[in-house]
Amino acid sequence: MPLIKRNILARTAWLLGAVVTVAFLPACVATAPQIERPAAISNDALLEQGIQFAVEDLLAQALKTPGFQIQPKSALDQLLKTGNNKPVEKSLVVIDNTLEGVAGQQTEGTRLVDRRMLQLLRDRLDSHEVAAVNAENVKSANYLVTGTLTQAEVRNSNSGFKINVSLTDLRSGFVIAQAVARVRSNGVDETPTRFFRESPAVSKDRATDGQIKTAQTRAGAEADGLYLSRLPVAALISDGDKQYENGRCDEALKYYEAAVSRPAGQQLHVLNGIYLCQMQLERMDAAEAAFGRIVALGLATNNLSVKFLFRPGSVEFIGDSKVNAPYAMWLRQIARETAAAKVCMLVVGHTSKTGTEQVNNRLSLQRGATIQRRLDLMAPEISGRIQPVGMGFKENLIGTGTDDLRDALDRRVEFKVRPC
């Protein structure tokens, strides 16, 4: 028999034997291990326990989704060793910054959630690459982790927090897993990060709302479309925030300016970043121009809240010159942009939750009137178009009543466009 024919027959026989062998291989060779969802934890759990539970529950759900699993090779492929020389291409999972679920800011507590989720996901997810989102990796990301840390609606000594974490398939735009954990307040640091402590205006907007909504979206539903569409800009903002937190304003400014140059980058968060960097670099004219843009955007979207801090129980600004030094410039730009826009406004004063409701209602109205009078003096043409309103602590965003940096947003002044 010719040598070639003998080789063909031998190869055929070997393959037939391999197929028979495959039929008797254990089923687990071609089946990925299933992970059971963890048992529920107590609402009295610590933050660390809540983070761990949320990550384990998220992965247990995700790994049951065929698209998320890295499918093992079939028994025949393994026996024939096909494709072994090719490196396995891993899907990329990126983690967006966890937000406080009401005010939409980042705190020391949300930063802890980010660090622990990154570590836990990397430890438990060998089949995927896991990284914090940035301007480079967002371009090739396959999955997105979005989280919130939300305080209980009723604030008291026994109230706690809720962790919401979702996993979105960026190819389809659908949430494929979502986990919830409730934890006690002990050990949750509500102090805003440096960027949010120092920002002059509240930066919560429609994109922030979409991010919060996505973190709290059940598996099987669509993630917020606007939030997903703005991920590339959000990644630039995140990189800028990190540089700012590390004191590198020159570098931070590059990211913020790259973000604001895009249509989706016209956001209060970006403009706050530009303002902060120009202030840190002592470019006062540029800082004032940046604040003017904050006011113009806030009036155009009817979403302008500025953090004028008052002395407790007083209509006088806080005495710290490092804090109140830019207030005159802020008022000047608010008066100028209001006049330019030819709008009428409500100046809404707010207070933190300290003291009685009656006292805070009166105090917040007095603070709104104080701002109104200052604006009238700076731009007489808007006199009569501004009306002060006091909300007391009815619309607290934080609600701790600590009267410090943690609840500074509760002592804000809002400027609401109204019909003339």
Secondary structure as GFF3:
##gff-version 3
##sequence-region A 1 420
A	DSSP	alpha_helix	3	23	.	.	.	ID=ss1
A	DSSP	three_ten_helix	27	30	.	.	.	ID=ss2
A	DSSP	alpha_helix	47	62	.	.	.	ID=ss3
A	DSSP	alpha_helix	75	80	.	.	.	ID=ss4
A	DSSP	beta_strand	91	95	.	.	.	ID=ss5
A	DSSP	beta_strand	99	100	.	.	.	ID=ss6
A	DSSP	alpha_helix	108	124	.	.	.	ID=ss7
A	DSSP	beta_strand	128	132	.	.	.	ID=ss8
A	DSSP	three_ten_helix	137	139	.	.	.	ID=ss9
A	DSSP	beta_strand	143	151	.	.	.	ID=ss10
A	DSSP	beta_strand	160	169	.	.	.	ID=ss11
A	DSSP	beta_strand	174	184	.	.	.	ID=ss12
A	DSSP	alpha_helix	194	198	.	.	.	ID=ss13
A	DSSP	alpha_helix	206	215	.	.	.	ID=ss14
A	DSSP	alpha_helix	225	229	.	.	.	ID=ss15
A	DSSP	alpha_helix	231	245	.	.	.	ID=ss16
A	DSSP	alpha_helix	249	260	.	.	.	ID=ss17
A	DSSP	three_ten_helix	263	265	.	.	.	ID=ss18
A	DSSP	alpha_helix	268	280	.	.	.	ID=ss19
A	DSSP	alpha_helix	284	300	.	.	.	ID=ss20
A	DSSP	beta_strand	304	306	.	.	.	ID=ss21
A	DSSP	alpha_helix	321	324	.	.	.	ID=ss22
A	DSSP	alpha_helix	327	341	.	.	.	ID=ss23
A	DSSP	beta_strand	344	349	.	.	.	ID=ss24
A	DSSP	alpha_helix	357	378	.	.	.	ID=ss25
A	DSSP	three_ten_helix	380	382	.	.	.	ID=ss26
A	DSSP	beta_strand	386	390	.	.	.	ID=ss27
A	DSSP	three_ten_helix	405	411	.	.	.	ID=ss28
A	DSSP	beta_strand	413	418	.	.	.	ID=ss29
###
